[in-house]
Amino acid sequence: MGIKSFIVNLTPGPLVKVFAKPYIAGDSITSAIQTAKDFWDSRQVCSTIDLLGEELESDEEVEYTIDVYLRLIAELGRQKFSTISLKPTQLGSHRDEATCRENIRKIIEAAEEYAIPVTIDMEDHHFTDLTLNIYKALKPDFPTLGTVLQSRLFRTDQDILDLKGLNARIRICIGIYNEPREIALQHKNDMKKKMLEHVELLFKEGHYPEIGTHEEWLIRDSLELADKLNISKNGYEIQMLMGVPRQKITDELIRKGITVRLYVPFAEKWKHATNYCKRRLAANPMMAAYVAGNLLQTARGKK
Ligand SMILES: Cc1cc2nc3c(=O)[nH]c(=O)nc-3n(C[C@H](O)[C@H](O)[C@H](O)COP(=O)(O)OP(=O)(O)OC[C@H]3O[C@@H](n4cnc5c(N)ncnc54)[C@H](O)[C@@H]3O)c2cc1C
């Protein structure tokens, strides 16, 4: 563990809570749905709602997670502004792949009743195979199912080629997890250049890329690429994290007729959110600086 990760891990929970506030939609299903609905009603911004929590190692916690997702789906109902996202390590990966797959299937079946698309998030490289195996096993039964690929991993070109014929909805992003140099790029700029290549490959392979980034040049280059390849505006979307200040480009994209979707995480139990935020702070200590800057801007009335 590096010195930055060590310090971040020592950050007290309440301080993490302050840092994380702009990025979390609250502590209930109702507040998460209300946040997503407000984004839609005010600016036609779509959402994907995610229950925080990961690396769960007890069956009780996994059952609790399933229960929250089922309640979320029932309360969300049939609507057009939000999908849901979930993580394999919340849903039984501590047991085995089959248990995890069947737990995820249960949630997708419930979501199907209301036509709510589901995305399986991607965690660190220990879970890439498991996640893709589950995705490929479930996709034929659930055509709207999506998953995530990370451009920093050397394996991603092949992973895209292996999706041939699946007509897949793939969130492509640089990846949040620090990965060893033997298997992954180490510099963000290289990851972003690679991500543009991955967007191109996804287009050419007939998939639906969900371009997950806050980097404006990467968004603009992706749009240019789509035009060059004659991809229609409903052949892809741009995704960002709730709380990252990108209102100007978001509104510009929506005016152009491009779907923009925000990641809207919530947690009923703060301990689940603390773990998530600490992990993100450890992986990206600059986040604390961004948040401090955002809070200062807000205090000065600039936002
Ligand atoms: C919708 C969505 C879902 C994601 N799902 C996954 C997933 O399943 N698995 C996974 O590994 N990763 C996931 N990620 C994270 C992703 O991989 C990146 O870590 C994250 O998007 C930051 O990369 P970036 O391309 O925005 O580049 P960065 O260089 O990190 O950011 C570009 C610019 O955006 C601004 N910015 C970035 N983050 C913040 C912030 N927190 N606060 C304020 N400003 C900020 C800064 O100005 C920065 O210079 C997801 C990201 C999004 C948007």
The ligand as an SDF file (V2000), in Angstrom:
LIG
                    3D

 53 58  0  0  0  0  0  0  0  0999 V2000
  -21.1070    6.4140  -15.1640 C   0  0  0  0  0  0  0  0  0  0  0  0
  -19.7920    5.8630  -14.7430 C   0  0  0  0  0  0  0  0  0  0  0  0
  -19.7120    4.5550  -14.3150 C   0  0  0  0  0  0  0  0  0  0  0  0
  -18.4710    4.0110  -13.9700 C   0  0  0  0  0  0  0  0  0  0  0  0
  -18.3960    2.6750  -13.6690 N   0  0  0  0  0  0  0  0  0  0  0  0
  -17.1830    2.1410  -13.4380 C   0  0  0  0  0  0  0  0  0  0  0  0
  -17.0350    0.7420  -13.2620 C   0  0  0  0  0  0  0  0  0  0  0  0
  -17.9890   -0.0340  -13.3250 O   0  0  0  0  0  0  0  0  0  0  0  0
  -15.7880    0.2590  -13.0170 N   0  0  0  0  0  0  0  0  0  0  0  0
  -14.6820    1.0780  -12.9490 C   0  0  0  0  0  0  0  0  0  0  0  0
  -13.5810    0.5760  -12.7440 O   0  0  0  0  0  0  0  0  0  0  0  0
  -14.8070    2.4050  -13.1090 N   0  0  0  0  0  0  0  0  0  0  0  0
  -16.0120    2.9550  -13.3480 C   0  0  0  0  0  0  0  0  0  0  0  0
  -16.1220    4.2980  -13.5280 N   0  0  0  0  0  0  0  0  0  0  0  0
  -14.9710    5.1790  -13.2060 C   0  0  0  0  0  0  0  0  0  0  0  0
  -14.1230    5.4640  -14.4220 C   0  0  0  0  0  0  0  0  0  0  0  0
  -13.4500    4.2840  -14.7770 O   0  0  0  0  0  0  0  0  0  0  0  0
  -13.0910    6.5640  -14.1200 C   0  0  0  0  0  0  0  0  0  0  0  0
  -12.3340    6.2160  -13.0250 O   0  0  0  0  0  0  0  0  0  0  0  0
  -13.7130    7.9150  -13.8650 C   0  0  0  0  0  0  0  0  0  0  0  0
  -14.7430    8.1620  -14.7820 O   0  0  0  0  0  0  0  0  0  0  0  0
  -12.6590    9.0310  -14.0040 C   0  0  0  0  0  0  0  0  0  0  0  0
  -12.0820    8.9840  -15.2850 O   0  0  0  0  0  0  0  0  0  0  0  0
  -12.1830   10.1810  -16.3600 P   0  0  0  0  0  0  0  0  0  0  0  0
  -12.1620    9.5510  -17.7190 O   0  0  0  0  0  0  0  0  0  0  0  0
  -13.3100   11.0690  -16.0480 O   0  0  0  0  0  0  0  0  0  0  0  0
  -10.7770   10.9010  -16.2300 O   0  0  0  0  0  0  0  0  0  0  0  0
  -10.1770   11.7730  -15.0430 P   0  0  0  0  0  0  0  0  0  0  0  0
   -8.8270   12.2110  -15.5080 O   0  0  0  0  0  0  0  0  0  0  0  0
  -10.2320   11.0640  -13.7550 O   0  0  0  0  0  0  0  0  0  0  0  0
  -11.1340   13.0180  -14.9830 O   0  0  0  0  0  0  0  0  0  0  0  0
  -11.2020   13.9730  -16.0290 C   0  0  0  0  0  0  0  0  0  0  0  0
  -11.5080   15.3260  -15.4110 C   0  0  0  0  0  0  0  0  0  0  0  0
  -12.8120   15.2460  -14.7940 O   0  0  0  0  0  0  0  0  0  0  0  0
  -12.8180   15.8990  -13.5420 C   0  0  0  0  0  0  0  0  0  0  0  0
  -13.1530   14.9370  -12.4860 N   0  0  0  0  0  0  0  0  0  0  0  0
  -12.9600   13.5990  -12.5140 C   0  0  0  0  0  0  0  0  0  0  0  0
  -13.4130   13.0330  -11.3630 N   0  0  0  0  0  0  0  0  0  0  0  0
  -13.8870   14.0430  -10.6120 C   0  0  0  0  0  0  0  0  0  0  0  0
  -14.4900   14.1190   -9.3420 C   0  0  0  0  0  0  0  0  0  0  0  0
  -14.6720   13.0170   -8.5890 N   0  0  0  0  0  0  0  0  0  0  0  0
  -14.8830   15.3430   -8.8620 N   0  0  0  0  0  0  0  0  0  0  0  0
  -14.7050   16.4570   -9.5970 C   0  0  0  0  0  0  0  0  0  0  0  0
  -14.1340   16.4520  -10.8350 N   0  0  0  0  0  0  0  0  0  0  0  0
  -13.7350   15.2720  -11.3220 C   0  0  0  0  0  0  0  0  0  0  0  0
  -11.4540   16.5080  -13.3550 C   0  0  0  0  0  0  0  0  0  0  0  0
  -11.4760   17.8430  -13.8110 O   0  0  0  0  0  0  0  0  0  0  0  0
  -10.5590   15.6790  -14.2560 C   0  0  0  0  0  0  0  0  0  0  0  0
   -9.4600   16.3890  -14.7050 O   0  0  0  0  0  0  0  0  0  0  0  0
  -17.3170    4.8380  -13.9420 C   0  0  0  0  0  0  0  0  0  0  0  0
  -17.4140    6.1710  -14.3520 C   0  0  0  0  0  0  0  0  0  0  0  0
  -18.6170    6.7000  -14.7700 C   0  0  0  0  0  0  0  0  0  0  0  0
  -18.6560    8.1080  -15.2390 C   0  0  0  0  0  0  0  0  0  0  0  0
  1  2  1  0
  2  3  1  0
  2 52  2  0
  3  4  2  0
  4  5  1  0
  4 50  1  0
  5  6  2  0
  6  7  1  0
  6 13  1  0
  7  8  2  0
  7  9  1  0
  9 10  1  0
 10 11  2  0
 10 12  1  0
 12 13  2  0
 13 14  1  0
 14 15  1  0
 14 50  1  0
 15 16  1  0
 16 17  1  0
 16 18  1  0
 18 19  1  0
 18 20  1  0
 20 21  1  0
 20 22  1  0
 22 23  1  0
 23 24  1  0
 24 25  2  0
 24 26  1  0
 24 27  1  0
 27 28  1  0
 28 29  2  0
 28 30  1  0
 28 31  1  0
 31 32  1  0
 32 33  1  0
 33 34  1  0
 33 48  1  0
 34 35  1  0
 35 36  1  0
 35 46  1  0
 36 37  1  0
 36 45  1  0
 37 38  2  0
 38 39  1  0
 39 40  1  0
 39 45  2  0
 40 41  1  0
 40 42  2  0
 42 43  1  0
 43 44  2  0
 44 45  1  0
 46 47  1  0
 46 48  1  0
 48 49  1  0
 50 51  2  0
 51 52  1  0
 52 53  1  0
M  END
$$$$
